[in-house]
């Protein structure tokens, strides 16, 4: 989306162009659903529609989480190799494209609600590699509209594809993005270089490798070191391809010298313990110091848990081939966000990696991995018989033919299929084969024809269930809620926007009495519920910590006050757009119950009052 009146000239005489997003290529989450445009990622396209208004608007792009609450819920995930994470962790992303390729001069992000969550901006070079334009910590900003326009790094290629990364863990409520514009020159000012990998100027210079000892215990050939170091330079951001490994490690200079210092007096087991706290970048650096360090830093025991998500922009099929040499005891693997381009990771190479290293795998995370197809799931199901956790968020290429293979696994404890095309028959087969299942995410799974049937199977075969997410699955009805009441260990349930439950009858009484351990209860925008439907939870669920009642017009301040007074462990309560709850009452509650974070969203436009619950 661009127009002639947006063209200007830069001081050097090159024409510049300001344009807005025309398409969304990929994203990790959205508050909206697949059957509506409200709160969806595609609202980021085009010129700003709400800015400079400030507030909660369905016409914007909204992600699904904020703050610390999801990380404190029973369904929270345990980090894999957390030392790999950057200082600023990314929680969500969106890939956006523009009509014309330009060399970026500025990127403007129109934030219309709770700004400050953008932490990185990337640009694709057109050769399926990424360049970091900007990186910074999340910011605490005033409650007002904002155009975020950070100073970006200069690049010498043209692009029409950007990735924005977000960290909203510090925010008080959902962040909302109205639009994004990119201004740039139509031609690069310098010759285009085809393979930019990353902008890591503070990390890219490797330490000079010292002379190694002549220990026969750790003798490694130069050829082996050459192969490993050249491969690692394609994976990790701190490795320089310009430096020859043979120059780094000079075999002849090591004779008779002990360069390990204090490490020389430590047993290998102690050094391995120290190395176990290092990230992959640091391990790679240690492997380049000398041969004894190389032998220890590449020990397979250090690679039992691998988190490659922070390196998503580097990981390729070659990376997996290289890591397979070290992953003899691999148990946990996080490849989320990797394979953003078709040529990055092929399904064949992923399957080869699983066949080589996957027999001991218990955890596999493949969220937003575009290469994941039916053959990948077939290979996982055949090789990884000990699998307890599988997450496949946004793996939209999977079909019934792939999912059905998961029914051969009988150790699953966590299954996350958010925004996938899983269907009822395959899911039922998986659930029946997974009596140990504890956590399942079925949010936005629109291909499931009847969620009541799924709830019946959960209540019958999955008695150990702790958390279930039905968010925006419209076929769930009160009948399904009653089935779930048989899961007596349930601690968390999200039935937000499940419009089939809007006239609940006595299903909530059954749920509250059958699941007294509930700690998190999200039931936003169930239009037909009233105070009577909430009192069973007050009377039977003393451990409640988080309650979301957003958009429930039938509830009054009386039941909200009873929740605050009776639920002694309560820490979170969302009463946004509850029409019978006044702002003044909310302010009074905040003073009286300071230990509870009470949420109250709003819209600043006077003509838009309580419009939120009308949008699916």
C-alpha positions as CSV (number, residue, x, y, z in Angstrom):
1,X,0.0,0.0,0.0
2,X,1.8,3.1,-1.2
3,X,1.0,6.2,-3.1
4,X,2.9,8.9,-5.0
5,X,2.2,11.5,-2.3
6,X,4.3,9.4,0.1
7,X,7.4,9.6,-2.1
8,X,10.1,12.1,-0.9
9,X,13.8,12.6,-1.5
10,X,16.6,11.9,0.9
11,X,19.5,14.4,1.3
12,X,21.6,12.2,-1.1
13,X,19.0,12.6,-3.8
14,X,17.6,9.1,-3.6
15,X,13.8,8.8,-3.7
16,X,12.2,7.5,-0.5
17,X,8.9,5.8,-0.1
18,X,6.6,5.4,3.0
19,X,4.4,2.3,2.8
20,X,2.2,0.3,5.0
21,X,1.8,-3.4,5.5
22,X,0.0,-5.3,2.7
23,X,0.2,-8.9,4.0
24,X,0.9,-11.0,7.1
25,X,3.1,-14.0,6.3
26,X,3.2,-15.6,9.7
27,X,2.5,-15.0,13.4
28,X,2.8,-16.8,16.7
29,X,-0.6,-15.9,18.3
30,X,-3.6,-13.6,18.0
31,X,-6.5,-12.8,20.2
32,X,-8.9,-13.0,17.3
33,X,-10.3,-16.2,15.7
34,X,-10.3,-17.7,12.2
35,X,-13.9,-16.7,11.6
36,X,-13.6,-13.0,12.3
37,X,-11.4,-10.1,11.6
38,X,-11.6,-8.7,15.1
39,X,-8.3,-8.6,17.1
40,X,-6.6,-10.7,14.3
41,X,-3.1,-10.3,13.0
42,X,-4.4,-9.1,9.6
43,X,-5.6,-5.9,11.2
44,X,-2.0,-4.7,11.1
45,X,-2.4,-4.3,7.3
46,X,-3.0,-0.9,5.8
47,X,-3.0,2.6,7.2
48,X,-3.9,3.3,10.9
49,X,-7.6,3.0,11.5
50,X,-7.7,3.9,15.2
51,X,-4.6,6.0,15.9
52,X,-4.4,8.5,17.6
53,X,-7.3,7.0,19.7
54,X,-6.2,5.1,22.8
55,X,-8.0,2.0,24.1
56,X,-9.2,-1.5,23.4
57,X,-10.3,-1.7,19.7
58,X,-11.3,-4.9,17.8
59,X,-9.8,-3.3,14.6
60,X,-6.2,-3.8,15.9
61,X,-3.7,-6.7,16.1
62,X,-3.7,-8.2,19.6
63,X,-1.7,-11.2,20.9
64,X,-3.1,-13.7,23.3
65,X,-1.2,-13.1,26.4
66,X,0.4,-10.4,28.6
67,X,2.0,-10.0,31.9
68,X,3.1,-12.8,34.1
69,X,-0.2,-14.6,34.5
70,X,0.2,-17.3,31.9
71,X,3.7,-18.1,33.2
72,X,2.2,-18.7,36.7
73,X,-0.7,-20.8,35.6
74,X,-0.7,-24.6,36.1
75,X,-0.3,-25.0,32.3
76,X,3.0,-23.1,32.2
77,X,5.8,-24.7,30.3
78,X,9.2,-25.5,31.9
79,X,12.0,-23.8,29.9
80,X,14.4,-26.0,28.0
81,X,18.0,-25.0,28.2
82,X,17.1,-21.5,29.5
83,X,20.7,-20.3,29.4
84,X,20.3,-20.1,25.6
85,X,17.7,-17.3,25.9
86,X,18.8,-13.8,25.2
87,X,18.8,-11.1,27.9
88,X,15.5,-10.0,26.3
89,X,13.3,-13.0,25.6
90,X,10.9,-12.9,22.7
91,X,7.4,-14.2,23.4
92,X,5.6,-13.5,20.2
93,X,6.3,-12.5,16.6
94,X,4.7,-11.4,13.4
95,X,6.1,-11.4,9.8
96,X,4.8,-8.6,7.7
97,X,5.3,-7.7,4.0
98,X,5.1,-4.6,1.9
99,X,4.5,-4.0,-1.8
100,X,7.8,-2.5,-2.7
101,X,11.4,-3.4,-1.7
102,X,13.2,-0.5,-0.1
103,X,16.3,0.0,1.9
104,X,14.8,0.9,5.3
105,X,15.4,4.3,6.8
106,X,12.8,4.0,9.5
107,X,10.1,1.7,10.8
108,X,7.1,3.2,12.6
109,X,4.8,1.0,14.8
110,X,1.5,2.5,15.7
111,X,0.6,1.4,19.3
112,X,-2.9,2.2,20.5
113,X,-3.0,0.3,23.7
114,X,-0.4,-0.5,26.3
115,X,2.7,0.3,24.2
116,X,6.2,-0.8,24.8
117,X,6.4,-4.5,24.0
118,X,8.4,-4.4,20.7
119,X,11.9,-5.8,21.4
120,X,13.3,-6.6,18.0
121,X,12.9,-5.7,14.3
122,X,14.4,-7.9,11.6
123,X,14.6,-7.5,7.8
124,X,14.8,-10.3,5.3
125,X,17.6,-9.8,2.7
126,X,15.7,-11.6,-0.1
127,X,18.0,-14.6,0.0
128,X,16.1,-16.1,3.0
129,X,18.4,-14.7,5.6
130,X,17.6,-12.1,8.3
131,X,19.4,-8.9,9.4
132,X,18.7,-7.4,12.8
133,X,17.5,-3.8,12.4
134,X,17.0,-3.0,16.0
135,X,17.0,-4.6,19.4
136,X,16.1,-3.3,22.9
137,X,14.4,-4.1,26.1
138,X,10.6,-3.8,26.6
139,X,9.6,-0.3,27.7
140,X,7.3,1.1,30.3
141,X,5.3,3.8,28.7
142,X,2.5,6.2,29.6
143,X,-1.0,5.1,28.9
144,X,-1.4,7.0,25.6
145,X,-1.1,6.2,21.9
146,X,2.5,6.0,20.6
147,X,4.4,5.8,17.4
148,X,7.4,3.6,18.1
149,X,10.2,4.5,15.7
150,X,13.5,3.2,17.1
151,X,16.8,4.1,15.4
152,X,17.5,1.2,13.1
153,X,20.8,-0.2,11.7
154,X,21.7,0.6,8.2
155,X,21.6,-2.3,5.7
156,X,22.9,-2.4,2.2
157,X,20.0,-4.4,0.6
158,X,16.4,-3.7,-0.2
159,X,13.6,-5.6,1.6
160,X,9.9,-5.8,1.8
161,X,9.7,-8.4,4.6
162,X,10.0,-7.5,8.3
163,X,9.7,-9.5,11.5
164,X,8.6,-7.8,14.7
165,X,9.3,-9.6,18.0
166,X,7.4,-8.8,21.3
167,X,7.9,-9.3,25.0
168,X,4.8,-8.3,26.9
169,X,5.6,-9.9,30.2
170,X,5.8,-6.4,31.9
171,X,2.5,-5.1,30.5
172,X,-0.6,-4.5,32.6
173,X,-2.9,-5.6,29.8
174,X,-3.0,-6.6,26.2
175,X,-0.9,-4.5,23.8
176,X,-2.6,-3.5,20.5
177,X,-0.9,-2.6,17.2
178,X,-2.9,-0.6,14.7
179,X,-0.4,-0.4,11.8
180,X,3.2,-0.5,10.8
181,X,4.9,1.7,8.2
182,X,8.3,1.4,6.6
183,X,10.1,4.3,4.9
184,X,13.1,3.6,2.7
185,X,15.0,4.4,-0.4
186,X,14.0,2.5,-3.6
187,X,17.6,1.6,-4.3
188,X,20.5,0.5,-2.0
189,X,23.3,2.9,-1.7
190,X,25.9,0.1,-1.7
191,X,26.2,-3.2,-3.6
192,X,23.9,-5.8,-2.3
193,X,25.5,-8.6,-0.3
194,X,23.6,-11.8,-0.6
195,X,24.2,-13.5,2.7
196,X,23.7,-11.4,5.8
197,X,23.1,-13.8,8.7
198,X,22.7,-11.6,11.8
199,X,23.6,-8.3,13.3
200,X,25.6,-9.3,16.3
201,X,28.5,-7.0,16.3
202,X,29.1,-7.3,20.0
203,X,29.1,-11.1,19.7
204,X,30.5,-12.0,16.3
205,X,34.2,-11.7,17.1
206,X,35.4,-15.0,18.4
207,X,38.0,-15.3,21.1
208,X,41.5,-16.0,19.8
209,X,42.2,-19.7,20.2
210,X,45.2,-20.4,22.4
211,X,47.7,-23.1,21.9
212,X,46.5,-26.5,22.9
213,X,48.3,-29.2,25.0
214,X,49.7,-32.3,23.5
215,X,47.5,-34.6,25.6
216,X,47.0,-38.0,24.0
217,X,43.8,-38.4,26.0
218,X,42.1,-35.7,24.1
219,X,43.7,-36.0,20.7
220,X,41.5,-34.7,17.9
221,X,42.4,-34.5,14.3
222,X,42.6,-31.1,12.6
223,X,40.3,-32.3,9.9
224,X,37.6,-33.1,12.5
225,X,38.0,-29.7,14.2
226,X,37.8,-28.0,10.8
227,X,34.5,-29.8,10.0
228,X,33.0,-29.1,13.3
229,X,34.0,-25.4,13.5
230,X,32.9,-24.6,10.0
231,X,29.6,-26.2,10.7
232,X,29.1,-24.4,13.9
233,X,29.9,-21.1,12.2
234,X,26.7,-21.7,10.3
235,X,24.7,-22.1,13.5
236,X,25.9,-19.8,16.2
237,X,26.1,-16.0,15.9
238,X,29.5,-15.7,17.5
239,X,31.5,-17.7,15.0
240,X,33.4,-15.9,12.3
241,X,33.5,-17.6,8.9
242,X,36.5,-15.6,7.9
243,X,38.7,-17.3,10.5
244,X,40.1,-20.6,9.5
245,X,40.0,-23.3,12.2
246,X,43.4,-24.4,11.3
247,X,44.6,-21.0,12.0
248,X,42.8,-21.0,15.4
249,X,44.3,-24.3,16.5
250,X,47.9,-24.8,15.5
251,X,49.0,-28.3,16.3
252,X,52.7,-27.7,16.2
253,X,52.6,-24.8,18.7
254,X,51.1,-26.9,21.5
255,X,53.9,-29.3,22.1
256,X,54.9,-29.4,25.7
257,X,52.6,-26.6,26.9
258,X,49.8,-26.7,29.3
259,X,47.4,-23.9,28.6
260,X,44.4,-25.1,30.6
261,X,45.5,-23.2,33.7
262,X,43.4,-24.1,36.8
263,X,41.2,-26.3,34.7
264,X,44.1,-28.8,34.4
265,X,43.8,-29.8,38.0
266,X,40.0,-30.5,37.7
267,X,38.6,-33.9,36.8
268,X,36.7,-34.0,33.6
269,X,33.4,-34.5,35.5
270,X,33.9,-31.1,37.2
271,X,34.6,-29.3,34.0
272,X,31.5,-30.9,32.4
273,X,29.4,-29.7,35.3
274,X,30.7,-26.1,34.8
275,X,30.1,-26.4,31.1
276,X,26.5,-27.5,31.7
277,X,25.6,-24.0,32.7
278,X,26.8,-22.5,29.4
279,X,24.7,-21.7,26.4
280,X,25.4,-23.0,22.9
281,X,27.4,-19.9,22.0
282,X,29.7,-20.3,25.0
283,X,30.1,-24.0,24.5
284,X,31.1,-23.4,20.9
285,X,33.7,-20.9,22.0
286,X,35.1,-23.4,24.5
287,X,35.3,-26.0,21.8
288,X,37.6,-23.7,19.9
289,X,40.1,-23.1,22.7
290,X,42.1,-26.3,22.4
291,X,41.7,-30.0,22.0
292,X,41.0,-30.9,25.6
293,X,38.3,-28.2,25.8
294,X,36.9,-29.3,22.5
295,X,36.6,-32.9,23.7
296,X,34.7,-31.8,26.8
297,X,32.6,-29.0,25.2
298,X,31.3,-31.3,22.6
299,X,30.5,-34.1,25.0
300,X,27.0,-35.5,24.3
301,X,26.0,-35.2,27.9
302,X,25.9,-31.4,27.5
303,X,23.4,-31.8,24.7
304,X,20.7,-33.7,26.3
305,X,18.5,-30.6,26.2
306,X,18.7,-28.3,23.2
307,X,16.8,-25.0,22.8
308,X,17.3,-23.6,19.3
309,X,14.4,-21.1,19.4
310,X,16.7,-18.1,20.2
311,X,18.7,-19.0,17.1
312,X,15.7,-19.3,14.8
313,X,17.2,-17.0,12.2
314,X,20.3,-19.2,11.8
315,X,19.0,-22.8,12.0
316,X,19.1,-24.8,8.8
317,X,19.2,-28.4,7.8
318,X,23.0,-28.2,8.0
319,X,22.6,-27.1,11.6
320,X,20.7,-30.2,12.4
321,X,23.2,-32.4,10.6
322,X,26.0,-30.8,12.6
323,X,24.2,-31.1,16.0
324,X,23.4,-34.7,15.3
325,X,27.0,-35.5,16.0
326,X,26.6,-34.3,19.6
327,X,23.0,-35.4,20.4
328,X,23.6,-39.0,21.3
329,X,21.6,-38.6,24.5
330,X,19.1,-35.9,23.3
331,X,15.9,-35.9,25.5
332,X,14.5,-32.4,25.1
333,X,14.4,-30.4,21.8
334,X,12.9,-26.9,21.2
335,X,12.9,-26.0,17.5
336,X,10.1,-23.4,17.8
337,X,10.1,-20.6,15.2
338,X,12.9,-22.3,13.2
339,X,12.5,-22.9,9.5
340,X,10.9,-19.5,8.6
341,X,11.8,-20.1,5.0
342,X,11.2,-23.2,3.0
343,X,14.9,-23.7,2.3
344,X,15.9,-23.4,5.9
345,X,14.9,-26.9,7.1
346,X,13.5,-29.6,4.9
347,X,11.1,-32.2,6.2
348,X,13.5,-34.9,5.0
349,X,16.4,-33.5,7.0
350,X,14.3,-33.1,10.1
351,X,13.1,-36.7,9.9
352,X,16.7,-37.8,9.4
353,X,17.7,-35.9,12.6
354,X,14.8,-37.5,14.5
355,X,15.8,-40.9,13.3
356,X,19.4,-40.4,14.3
357,X,18.9,-38.6,17.7
358,X,15.3,-39.1,18.7
359,X,15.0,-42.4,20.4
360,X,15.4,-40.9,23.9
361,X,13.3,-37.7,23.2
362,X,10.7,-36.9,25.8
363,X,10.0,-33.3,24.9
364,X,9.6,-31.8,21.4
365,X,8.5,-28.2,20.7
366,X,7.8,-27.3,17.1
367,X,5.6,-24.2,17.5
368,X,5.4,-22.1,14.2
369,X,7.7,-24.5,12.3
370,X,6.6,-24.3,8.7
371,X,8.5,-27.4,7.7
372,X,6.5,-29.7,9.9
373,X,4.3,-31.9,7.7
374,X,2.6,-35.3,8.0
375,X,5.8,-37.2,7.4
376,X,7.5,-35.4,10.3
377,X,4.7,-36.5,12.7
378,X,4.8,-40.0,11.4
379,X,8.6,-40.2,12.1
380,X,8.2,-38.7,15.5
381,X,5.4,-41.2,16.4
382,X,7.5,-44.1,15.2
383,X,10.9,-43.1,16.7
384,X,10.0,-41.2,19.9
385,X,8.1,-43.8,21.9
386,X,8.9,-42.1,25.2
387,X,7.5,-38.8,24.2
388,X,5.7,-37.0,27.0
389,X,5.4,-33.5,25.5
390,X,4.6,-32.4,22.0
391,X,3.7,-28.8,21.0
392,X,2.6,-28.0,17.5
393,X,1.1,-24.5,17.7
394,X,0.4,-23.0,14.2
395,X,1.7,-26.0,12.3
396,X,-1.0,-25.5,9.7
397,X,0.4,-27.9,7.1
398,X,-0.6,-30.9,9.2
399,X,-3.7,-32.9,8.3
400,X,-5.7,-35.8,9.7
401,X,-3.3,-38.2,7.9
402,X,-0.4,-36.9,10.0
403,X,-2.2,-36.4,13.4
404,X,-3.5,-40.0,13.4
405,X,0.0,-41.4,13.9
406,X,0.2,-39.8,17.3
407,X,-2.3,-42.4,18.5
408,X,0.6,-44.8,18.6
409,X,2.1,-42.9,21.6
410,X,0.9,-43.8,25.0
411,X,3.1,-41.6,27.3
412,X,1.9,-38.1,26.3
413,X,1.4,-35.7,29.2
414,X,1.2,-32.5,27.2
415,X,-0.3,-31.9,23.8
416,X,-0.6,-28.4,22.3
417,X,-2.3,-28.1,18.9
418,X,-3.4,-24.4,19.1
419,X,-4.4,-23.2,15.6
420,X,-3.9,-26.4,13.8
421,X,-6.3,-28.4,11.6
422,X,-6.6,-31.4,13.8
423,X,-10.0,-33.1,13.5
424,X,-12.2,-35.0,15.9
425,X,-11.4,-38.6,14.9
426,X,-7.6,-38.3,15.1
427,X,-7.8,-36.3,18.4
428,X,-10.2,-38.9,20.0
429,X,-7.8,-41.7,19.1
430,X,-4.8,-39.7,20.6
431,X,-6.7,-39.0,23.8
432,X,-7.8,-42.6,24.2
433,X,-4.2,-43.7,23.9
434,X,-2.9,-41.1,26.4
435,X,-4.1,-42.0,29.9
436,X,-1.3,-39.9,31.5
437,X,-2.3,-36.7,29.7
438,X,-2.1,-33.6,32.0
439,X,-2.2,-30.6,29.7
440,X,-4.0,-30.0,26.4
441,X,-4.4,-26.8,24.4
442,X,-7.2,-27.0,21.8
443,X,-7.6,-23.2,21.4
444,X,-8.8,-22.0,17.9
445,X,-9.0,-25.6,16.5
446,X,-11.8,-24.9,14.1
447,X,-11.7,-28.2,12.3
448,X,-13.1,-30.1,15.3
449,X,-16.7,-30.5,14.5
450,X,-18.0,-31.2,18.0
451,X,-16.0,-30.3,21.0
452,X,-18.5,-32.0,23.3
453,X,-17.3,-35.3,22.0
454,X,-13.7,-34.4,22.8
455,X,-14.8,-33.3,26.3
456,X,-16.5,-36.7,26.8
457,X,-13.4,-38.5,25.9
458,X,-11.3,-36.3,28.2
459,X,-13.7,-37.0,31.1
460,X,-13.6,-40.7,30.4
461,X,-10.0,-41.5,29.5
462,X,-7.9,-38.6,30.8
463,X,-8.6,-38.5,34.5
464,X,-5.1,-37.0,35.3
465,X,-5.9,-33.9,33.3
466,X,-4.7,-30.7,35.0
467,X,-5.3,-28.0,32.4
468,X,-7.5,-27.7,29.3
469,X,-7.8,-24.8,26.9
470,X,-10.9,-24.6,24.8
471,X,-10.5,-20.9,24.0
472,X,-12.6,-19.8,21.0
473,X,-13.8,-23.3,20.1
474,X,-17.4,-22.6,19.3
475,X,-18.8,-26.1,19.4
476,X,-18.4,-26.7,23.1
477,X,-21.8,-26.7,25.0
478,X,-22.9,-27.2,28.6
479,X,-23.0,-30.9,27.8
480,X,-19.3,-30.9,27.3
481,X,-18.7,-28.9,30.5
482,X,-20.5,-31.6,32.4
483,X,-18.2,-34.2,31.0
484,X,-15.2,-32.3,32.1
485,X,-16.4,-32.3,35.7
486,X,-15.2,-35.9,35.8
487,X,-11.6,-34.7,35.6
488,X,-11.3,-34.2,39.4
489,X,-7.7,-33.1,39.3
490,X,-8.4,-30.2,36.9
491,X,-6.7,-27.0,38.0
492,X,-7.1,-24.8,35.0
493,X,-9.8,-24.3,32.3
494,X,-10.2,-21.7,29.6
495,X,-13.6,-21.6,28.0
496,X,-13.3,-18.0,26.9
497,X,-15.4,-17.0,23.9
498,X,-17.0,-20.5,23.8
499,X,-20.3,-19.1,22.7
500,X,-22.1,-22.4,22.9
501,X,-21.8,-22.3,26.7
502,X,-23.5,-18.9,26.9
503,X,-26.7,-20.5,28.4
504,X,-25.0,-22.8,30.9
505,X,-27.8,-24.3,32.9
506,X,-26.4,-26.3,35.8
507,X,-23.1,-27.2,34.0
508,X,-21.0,-24.8,36.1
509,X,-22.4,-26.3,39.3
510,X,-21.2,-29.7,38.1
511,X,-17.8,-28.4,37.1
512,X,-17.2,-26.6,40.4
513,X,-18.3,-29.6,42.5
514,X,-16.3,-32.1,40.4
515,X,-13.1,-30.0,40.1
516,X,-12.5,-28.4,43.5
517,X,-8.8,-27.9,42.8
518,X,-9.4,-25.2,40.2
519,X,-6.9,-22.4,40.3
520,X,-7.4,-20.7,37.0
521,X,-10.9,-20.1,35.5
522,X,-11.1,-18.1,32.3
523,X,-14.7,-17.7,31.0
524,X,-14.7,-14.4,29.1
525,X,-17.6,-13.3,27.0
526,X,-20.1,-16.1,27.9
527,X,-23.0,-13.8,27.4
528,X,-25.7,-15.8,29.2
529,X,-24.1,-16.3,32.5
530,X,-25.2,-14.5,35.6
531,X,-24.3,-14.4,39.3
532,X,-26.0,-17.7,40.0
533,X,-23.5,-19.5,37.7
534,X,-20.5,-18.1,39.6
535,X,-21.4,-18.9,43.2
536,X,-20.7,-22.6,42.9
537,X,-17.0,-21.7,42.2
538,X,-17.0,-19.4,45.2
539,X,-18.4,-22.2,47.4
540,X,-16.4,-25.2,46.1
541,X,-13.1,-23.9,44.7
542,X,-11.0,-22.3,47.5
543,X,-7.7,-22.4,45.5
544,X,-8.9,-20.0,42.8
545,X,-6.1,-17.6,41.8
546,X,-7.0,-16.3,38.4
547,X,-10.5,-15.5,37.1
548,X,-11.4,-13.9,33.8
549,X,-15.0,-12.6,33.5
550,X,-14.4,-10.2,30.6
551,X,-17.5,-9.2,28.7
552,X,-20.0,-11.0,30.8
553,X,-22.9,-8.6,30.8
554,X,-25.1,-10.6,33.1
555,X,-22.9,-10.6,36.2
556,X,-23.2,-7.9,38.8
557,X,-20.8,-6.2,41.3
558,X,-22.4,-8.3,44.1
559,X,-20.9,-11.6,42.8
560,X,-17.6,-9.9,42.0
561,X,-17.3,-8.6,45.5
562,X,-18.1,-12.0,46.9
563,X,-15.3,-13.5,44.7
564,X,-12.8,-10.9,46.1
565,X,-14.0,-11.5,49.7
566,X,-14.2,-15.3,49.7
567,X,-11.4,-16.4,47.4
568,X,-8.5,-15.9,49.7
569,X,-5.8,-16.9,47.2
570,X,-7.2,-14.8,44.3
571,X,-4.5,-12.6,42.6
572,X,-6.1,-11.8,39.2
573,X,-9.6,-10.7,38.3
574,X,-10.7,-9.3,34.9
575,X,-14.0,-7.5,34.9
576,X,-13.5,-5.6,31.7
577,X,-16.7,-4.7,29.8
578,X,-18.9,-6.1,32.5
579,X,-21.7,-3.6,32.1
580,X,-23.2,-4.0,35.5
581,X,-19.9,-3.3,37.2
582,X,-19.0,0.4,37.5
583,X,-15.6,2.0,37.3
584,X,-16.0,3.5,40.7
585,X,-16.7,0.1,42.2
586,X,-13.5,-1.3,40.6
587,X,-11.5,1.6,42.0
588,X,-12.9,0.9,45.5
589,X,-12.1,-2.8,45.2
590,X,-8.5,-2.0,44.2
591,X,-8.0,-0.1,47.4
592,X,-9.7,-2.7,49.6
593,X,-8.0,-5.8,47.9
594,X,-4.6,-4.5,47.0
595,X,-3.2,-8.1,46.6
596,X,-5.6,-8.7,43.7
597,X,-4.7,-7.3,40.2
598,X,-8.2,-6.2,39.0
599,X,-8.4,-5.5,35.3
600,X,-10.7,-3.0,33.7
601,X,-10.2,-2.3,30.0
602,X,-11.7,0.6,28.1
603,X,-12.1,2.4,24.8
604,X,-11.4,6.1,24.5
605,X,-13.7,6.8,21.6
606,X,-17.0,8.0,23.0
607,X,-19.1,6.3,20.4
608,X,-17.5,2.9,21.2
609,X,-18.9,1.9,24.6
610,X,-18.5,-1.7,25.6
611,X,-18.2,-2.9,22.0
612,X,-15.7,-5.6,22.9
613,X,-18.1,-8.4,23.7
614,X,-19.8,-8.1,20.3
615,X,-16.7,-9.2,18.4
616,X,-15.8,-12.8,18.1
